[in-house]
Amino acid sequence: MAKRQYDSERGQRTDDFPDANDRVDYIYVGTEFQSPQEQRRRELKGRRGQWDDKPKDYSRDAFKGGFSAGYFGTVGSKEGWRPSAEFVSSRGSRAQLRQLRPEDYMDAEDLADLQASQSITVNSAFDGAGQLESGVTRALDDGGGAGYAGVVGAVAEMLASELGAVQICNNRVGDRIMAVMGWKPGQGVGPLTRDAGHPAGGMGGTVSLLPPRPVPTASAALKQDWHGIGYGVDLNTLPADAEDSSDGPLLPLLGTLFKRKPASASGSAKRTPGADSGKSVKAGRTKQQQQQKKVDRQRLSFGVFDDDDDDDADYNSGGGYIAGRSTAPSKSVGSELGDSDPPPSQLARLASEAPARPAARQALMPGITHCHDDRPPLPGFTLFAPIEPATGPYEGPSVPSTFTGIRRPAASRWDAVPATGSESRLGDRGGGGSRSRPTLVTANDRAQLGIMEAARKPPPPPPPRGQQVSQAIVDTETARAALEGFMPYSSDPARQARYRRYLEQCAAGSGLDGVVSADEEAEFSHMARIFKPNTAMLSRFATAGSSLDADSGSRSGGSGEGERRGRRKEVARTVHEWAPHQLLCKRMGLPAPANAAPLKEAAAPESGRPRRMRAADFIQLDSGNMPLVMANDAHTSPTDRAGTTKRPDMALFQSIFGDGDGSDRHEDKV
Amino acid sequence: MKTPRIRHKLASHTGSANVAVFDTTGDYVFSGGQDKRIVLSNAGSGQPVQSYEGHGWAVQGIAVSADGGQMASCGGDRLVFVWDIGTAQISRKLVGHQQRVDCVAVNASGSVVASGSFDKTVCIWDLRAAPRTPLQVLRESRDGVSSLAMTDSEIISGSIDGCVRTYDMRMGRMLEDSLGSPVVAASIADRAGRLLVVGCMDSTVQLLDRRGGNGSGSTVVATFTGHRCAEYRIRCDASDAVVASGSEDGFVYVWSAVCGGGDGDSGGGRQHASRLAGHAGIVNGVMLHPQSGTGSANDGVMVSAGSDGNVIVWE
């Protein structure tokens, strides 16, 4: 190729114009001048408005003043205006830019009014104390709430599990914050605790770490009424041995549950809370002390008044304490404390008033005497094993053998149609009933389908040589096709080789001998499925040696023309009605088809005028016709507009609205 | 099939040469380019004969009437010009399209011009009258019309929406064949008018047998691949013997059109393309000599237009 020469003198490439005659010394720049005709015409148009014979041009605008520069009164100037380029951020100085608030404009009176109209309330989400009445949830949170007043710790959890109430209390913001930090309702707060003694946790001597038990909060039920303490209870009706009386409402019962045994000389080392329920601890108590005890019982506090007792020292008696909850008096209780057995009547009354429990729990393994926090269970409660789900899922009630189901075949609309005799011809089986799809497939066919379905997949190859062989995830056809397709991992040839080898093994149907690891195999199978090419796409890249074409190629070699054509790809075709214009057919020299658009009669005057709005469009001189908005041309589309218009004479309009001389000649310029 | 070689390389245009066509006799080459000019060159000598200036934008398509007296050209200025070839004067300016006009076709008698545009319409113009508006506007296409061909009774348009629409004026119906990918070139491939060569933007050139059976569409007789057509309009042409196409990689691809090799899917793929080098940019289009396929001396003659501005006559 000749080297490109550049004619710097003329600014042209020389090999564009090898002939020197073709190079020009000039190029056109700018808009071209109008022809002299047009210049004259413009001149004439300008002069048309001359009303007097003065030579100067007469402007009909009523402007009498002078001109002013456009920038008067603005920022600009004769030289122009440029904005200052720097942008100063006020981000740092926002503090100084303090906006005035409405409060700045108010005097003391207004401020007082404003504050009087506002009221400050506690946000319910942050109001911890207000949640006391939420019942179980509260009990679950902190292990001791007023809903189960006095129920603490492990007992609360047992209750909760019984009731099935596993609710996450998210009413309080504090709980939510703790939940975000990993706390779960029912846990305590603190480092994980060891649980060496629990048999369920860990095997052998391993130590399991459990979250700490929640600290039971001592809280009291809010007093909802205006009564004084002791309202409704007549102290005088209480029996003399006040400790075991259970008359009246719940309050005394609670007192008996959690009352500490008063100091007695004999049993000072063995105090148990609540152990003296149903027992008369008369020894060592004066009448006044008993009276005081009565009063104390009304109050809903536990153990507070027995300062002489040491709580911890009492927790050395194991076994279950069944106070008021079972019929059998606990021998151990009596024996330990040396007190007389509670009167059976008291116990029976307590038992009857207690809520009925479901079946007794199994006790824990006998070695376990303490709860998780190494304390004996609270008086009145026993340790028990959680209920195991007995025998698997619940199977439901047994269905009687006479039950056949409630489904009725839906009445088909064809049930009412009388038989026409064509059922046999059409293979209709039996009258009535709704047709369901399975009935259209005969039993034979279904069996055949089943056989074909089963036969479609080749049986998995036996694992060779007793090695552990994984089943190929990719089936043989996919592997074979994927081998033809795109090979990924082009940047990692070793991986590509492994991929290829994997595919070859899959295609061969033999078991994989562990060339790829399990996760790589999953990835390879995924890749194989992705990159398995469609045969349609494959045709674009088909080479002479493509194995996928081997079948079709061999067939086409010897087949005839018809068979070949039958396998060619057919292109979807739709046929539409199309109406050629009659004039088009005429120009093409063809006979017009039946649906050709009719030829429009001349409208010859309009042929020179395309879609300009004309007065005829707006004025209705003919009474009956509607004016057309758009001009009706001889060459418009075949779809006819509604109706035709009779236009008045063009000469009439030109005389009225006259364009004068030759304005329509503008249309010649395109 | 002998490998064509360059007979003449005409540096006709500044900028890309968009289209190059033979006239009916095959002695002359019309080429239109980015420089808004149409250049008529002698195919035998390689000398430019005439230059037609008048377009306001790049020239996108040229069609020559059968008698060699009139030429229609279209371009990006949304106009279709009808030239008188001898005097190089514009005899008609056909205004009507809203977007650039990509293709133009003239019927054999030179009385009807069809122009297809990016505005999804095909406008049919009547040259006997002095048309201000098109004789008929075909709006069935859903995307720009990239190519047109006209036979005695049909107008065939290929559109970017992937359909080749045949407007049968004799039967009064329109057959819409939907190929998969945008169609950038469609022309009659054989003398009988039965085969259509269609260039698609999935880098294939397909030969369609238009005479579908009752209710069935045309069938893909052969598919030719190897070239690249994915971004630009690359024209192709076919005769009874060869199929030729331009390509975006700068080569002219020529396949043998003898379809003894098999069915449409794999047979065409097996045909190896001859790649002809000569252009520096993309090859915008190839046209075969109008007398090719008849075994005459002009059998392998082609003209190709490249984006480097060169028009190459091959033989």
Interface residues (C-beta under 8 A of the other chain):
Chain A: R13 D15 D16 P18 T535 S539 R540 F541 A542 T543 A544 S546 D549 S552 G553 S556 G557 R564 R565 R567 R568 K569 E570 V571 A572 R573 T574 V575 H576 E577 W578 A579 P580 H581 L583 L584 C585 R587 M588 G589 L590 P591 P593 A594 N595 A596 A597 S607 G608 P610 D633 A634 H635 T636 S637 P638 V670
Chain B: A11 T14 L79 K93 V95 N107 S109 S111 V112 I124 D126 R128 A129 A130 P131 R132 T133 P134 L135 Q136 V137 L138 E140 D152 S153 Y167 D168 M169 R170 M171 G172 R173 M174 L175 E176 D177 S178 L179 D202 S203 T204 L208 D209 G212 S216 G217 S218 T219 V220 V221 T223 T225 G262 D263 G264 D265 S266 G267 G269 R270 G309
